[in-house]
Structure formats: C-alpha cells, structure tokens
Amino acid sequence: PTPAADGGITARPGKLYELRLGGGVGAELQRQEVRGRAELTINNFLGGLRKLRLRVKPAYVVLPAVTNVVSSGVAAENDAQLTQPDIFGSDVSLHGLAGYDLGIADGYQDYGPRAQAGVDRPFFRNRVLAGASWNLQYLTFFNVDESVFNGASDRFLGFTNPYRLGYLAAFVQIELRD
C-alpha cells in the first residue's frame, strides 16, 4: 500500500456546437400529433460561458383523433434562448428567451411572439434548482369556431383578439440522481 494512488487526469475542451434532432408521436384523449425537433446549442457564445440555444419544434396536429378528424393543422414552437451563468460572481444564472409560436386547439388557432426573462440558482450541492421568470405572450387568433364555446355571450368570458398575456412563473427542481 502507498499513501497516494497512481492516476492521471486528462482535461479537454467541451464541444462548442451541439445539434440534436428528433421526432415523435403524441396521443392524448382530444389531441394527436406527429412532431419533430431540431435544437442547436452554441456553448461559450461570445465568451463568458454564455450558452445560446436555437430550437424549432414543428408538428402536425389532429383534433380530436385521426379516426375522427374535426380539425387539423400545423403547429410549431420556435425560440432562441441566451443563458449567462454565474452572473455578478454568484451562482445565479440569467436567462433571456424570444420565440414565435403557431398553435392549434379545439375551436381556434393562434400565432404570435413570446418572451421570457428569468433567473435561477442551485442549492444543496446542485441537488435543488430554484428560479423565477417573467413571461410575456402576444397571441392573435384565427379560424375561431364560436360554436365550440357553447355560445358564450361575452365573447368567451373576456376573450379579445389579439390577446396579451403576462405572468410570473416560479419553479423548484430536485435532482437526486447519482
């Protein structure tokens, strides 16, 4: 026995670019879809360990089912997210996101931009991640079928077109994997 074990450490830079492609099928009681996903991540974007993520998630949606098509159409979530870790020399990360979406739901379709600004911080040796964000979305509706909403007399309980939505979101994420 020796007081120190023989060993070596090899360090090398991580990948600057990462491309992920995927697809899938989703089935819910009132919605079925075929979807794809393309995501490009650029690590150390403009230095400072910043991360830029560009994401496109197209889908073709059928409502309520392929055996009983009431409506169908294209949907997509598209966004760009910039993350700055360790802001102000702390463990806090700052996030900014800008996106543009196209959606379809029972009785309407929508499109519009969205934005998000948020912070998060790890706790307890990175086992718990907590954060909050301010979210904004501007939706324009089309192909609205008022009969789906049972003839609501006040235009769907306050529905306006276009619709502005702003909300604060908070989260706590626990990671217990070894």
MOUR-V717764 format. One record per pair of residues at least 12 apart in sequence whose C-alpha atoms are under 6 Angstrom apart, sorted by the first residue. I is the first residue (numbers start at 1). GAP is how many residues later the second one is. If there is no record, write none. Layout:
i:I gap:GAP
i:I gap:GAP
//
This chain:
i:16 gap:26
i:16 gap:27
i:17 gap:24
i:17 gap:25
i:18 gap:22
i:18 gap:23
i:19 gap:20
i:19 gap:21
i:20 gap:18
i:20 gap:19
i:21 gap:16
i:21 gap:17
i:22 gap:14
i:22 gap:15
i:23 gap:12
i:23 gap:13
i:23 gap:14
i:30 gap:34
i:31 gap:32
i:31 gap:33
i:32 gap:29
i:32 gap:30
i:32 gap:33
i:33 gap:27
i:33 gap:28
i:34 gap:25
i:34 gap:26
i:35 gap:23
i:35 gap:24
i:36 gap:21
i:36 gap:22
i:37 gap:19
i:37 gap:20
i:38 gap:17
i:38 gap:18
i:39 gap:15
i:39 gap:16
i:40 gap:13
i:40 gap:14
i:41 gap:12
i:50 gap:33
i:50 gap:34
i:51 gap:31
i:51 gap:32
i:52 gap:29
i:52 gap:30
i:53 gap:27
i:53 gap:28
i:54 gap:26
i:55 gap:23
i:55 gap:24
i:56 gap:22
i:57 gap:19
i:57 gap:20
i:58 gap:17
i:58 gap:18
i:59 gap:15
i:59 gap:16
i:59 gap:17
i:60 gap:13
i:60 gap:14
i:61 gap:12
i:75 gap:27
i:75 gap:28
i:76 gap:25
i:76 gap:26
i:77 gap:24
i:78 gap:21
i:78 gap:22
i:78 gap:23
i:79 gap:19
i:79 gap:20
i:80 gap:17
i:80 gap:18
i:81 gap:15
i:81 gap:16
i:82 gap:13
i:82 gap:14
i:83 gap:12
i:91 gap:30
i:92 gap:28
i:92 gap:29
i:93 gap:26
i:93 gap:27
i:94 gap:24
i:94 gap:25
i:95 gap:22
i:95 gap:23
i:96 gap:20
i:96 gap:21
i:97 gap:18
i:97 gap:19
i:98 gap:16
i:98 gap:17
i:99 gap:14
i:99 gap:15
i:100 gap:12
i:100 gap:13
i:107 gap:37
i:107 gap:38
i:107 gap:41
i:108 gap:35
i:108 gap:36
i:109 gap:32
i:109 gap:33
i:109 gap:34
i:110 gap:30
i:110 gap:31
i:111 gap:28
i:111 gap:29
i:112 gap:26
i:112 gap:27
i:113 gap:24
i:113 gap:25
i:114 gap:22
i:114 gap:23
i:115 gap:20
i:115 gap:21
i:116 gap:18
i:116 gap:19
i:117 gap:16
i:117 gap:17
i:118 gap:14
i:118 gap:15
i:119 gap:12
i:119 gap:13
i:127 gap:47
i:127 gap:48
i:128 gap:45
i:128 gap:46
i:129 gap:43
i:129 gap:44
i:130 gap:41
i:130 gap:42
i:131 gap:39
i:131 gap:40
i:132 gap:37
i:132 gap:38
i:133 gap:35
i:133 gap:36
i:134 gap:33
i:134 gap:34
i:135 gap:31
i:135 gap:32
i:136 gap:29
i:136 gap:30
i:137 gap:27
i:137 gap:28
i:138 gap:25
i:138 gap:26
i:139 gap:23
i:139 gap:24
i:140 gap:21
i:140 gap:22
//
